[in-house]
């Protein structure tokens, strides 16, 4: 197993993650989402109309879903591919891990 794909008990691996090359963009998106969440709290504090608050909650939810989908794509394209190159067993384990993560994302 290569250093980049060595697995740990937590299911992660040593070395750069799939999102590493886009890390600044991910952080920028998350800061924007964080600001939106603070805005929602402010709206509630200011007794803004329910539907307007719900509209903003929906926008934050969609933004988080977009980040999640991008992270899944990065994980599949990097972590899963690297594990599959290392061995069939490693690849199968990463596919199972990704499937479980996707299942958690689509559960409501």
Wavefront OBJ file of the C-alpha trace (Angstrom):
o trace
v 0.000 0.000 0.000
v 1.362 3.443 -0.849
v 1.703 6.189 1.722
v -1.035 8.243 0.017
v -3.565 5.424 0.362
v -2.611 3.932 3.712
v -5.847 3.552 5.619
v -6.440 4.284 9.262
v -9.019 2.888 11.637
v -11.240 5.911 11.012
v -11.426 5.002 7.309
v -9.415 7.985 6.138
v -5.983 7.858 4.586
v -2.656 9.560 4.970
v -1.627 12.122 2.408
v -3.685 14.734 0.603
v -7.443 14.339 0.395
v -9.492 14.653 -2.770
v -10.567 18.199 -1.940
v -7.042 19.451 -1.177
v -6.529 21.169 -4.528
v -9.835 23.049 -4.109
v -9.461 23.705 -0.383
v -9.509 27.534 -0.671
v -12.716 27.382 -2.718
v -14.329 24.990 -0.234
v -13.380 27.235 2.671
v -14.767 30.274 0.847
v -18.051 28.463 0.221
v -18.274 27.325 3.832
v -17.633 30.851 5.112
v -20.411 32.118 2.854
v -22.754 29.430 4.218
v -21.702 30.328 7.755
v -22.668 33.934 7.046
v -26.030 32.802 5.701
v -26.672 30.798 8.882
v -25.802 33.816 11.034
v -28.213 35.827 8.872
v -30.977 33.316 9.578
v -30.339 33.580 13.310
v -30.523 37.355 12.998
v -33.799 37.060 11.067
v -35.288 34.932 13.849
v -34.019 37.360 16.475
v -35.703 40.191 14.553
v -38.996 38.264 14.208
v -38.870 38.115 10.406
v -41.826 36.433 8.678
v -41.681 32.611 8.863
v -41.722 32.037 5.105
v -38.800 34.418 4.606
v -36.778 32.503 7.212
v -37.711 29.191 5.596
v -36.600 30.534 2.209
v -33.160 31.281 3.655
v -33.002 27.884 5.377
v -33.719 26.303 1.999
v -30.916 28.328 0.393
v -28.429 27.179 3.053
v -29.568 23.584 2.668
v -29.017 23.741 -1.101
v -25.596 25.319 -0.617
v -24.561 22.555 1.804
v -25.878 19.924 -0.595
v -23.761 21.425 -3.383
v -20.661 21.262 -1.181
v -21.512 17.677 -0.238
v -21.874 16.602 -3.863
v -18.575 18.234 -4.788
v -16.849 16.479 -1.874
v -18.324 13.135 -2.961
v -17.039 13.704 -6.483
v -13.575 14.617 -5.167
v -13.581 11.569 -2.882
v -14.537 9.212 -5.687
v -12.053 10.723 -8.116
v -9.141 10.727 -5.709
v -9.470 8.614 -2.580
v -11.473 5.760 -4.108
v -9.390 5.662 -7.289
v -6.131 5.652 -5.312
v -7.394 2.860 -3.064
v -8.516 0.814 -6.077
v -5.062 1.204 -7.605
v -3.484 -0.019 -4.367
v -5.530 -3.225 -4.127
v -8.927 -4.704 -4.883
v -9.705 -4.966 -1.164
v -8.783 -1.322 -0.512
v -10.851 -0.228 -3.487
v -13.861 -2.229 -2.359
v -13.590 -0.800 1.157
v -13.482 2.782 -0.178
v -16.473 2.143 -2.471
v -18.437 0.777 0.519
v -17.393 3.788 2.612
v -18.473 6.170 -0.172
v -21.799 4.355 -0.598
v -22.510 4.673 3.107
v -21.642 8.374 3.049
v -23.950 8.933 0.079
v -26.725 7.050 1.887
v -26.313 9.395 4.869
v -26.509 12.406 2.554
v -29.739 11.341 0.896
v -31.464 10.275 4.132
v -33.868 12.844 5.505
l 1 2 3 4 5 6 7 8 9 10 11 12 13 14 15 16 17 18 19 20 21 22 23 24 25 26 27 28 29 30 31 32 33 34 35 36 37 38 39 40 41 42 43 44 45 46 47 48 49 50 51 52 53 54 55 56 57 58 59 60 61 62 63 64 65 66 67 68 69 70 71 72 73 74 75 76 77 78 79 80 81 82 83 84 85 86 87 88 89 90 91 92 93 94 95 96 97 98 99 100 101 102 103 104 105 106 107 108
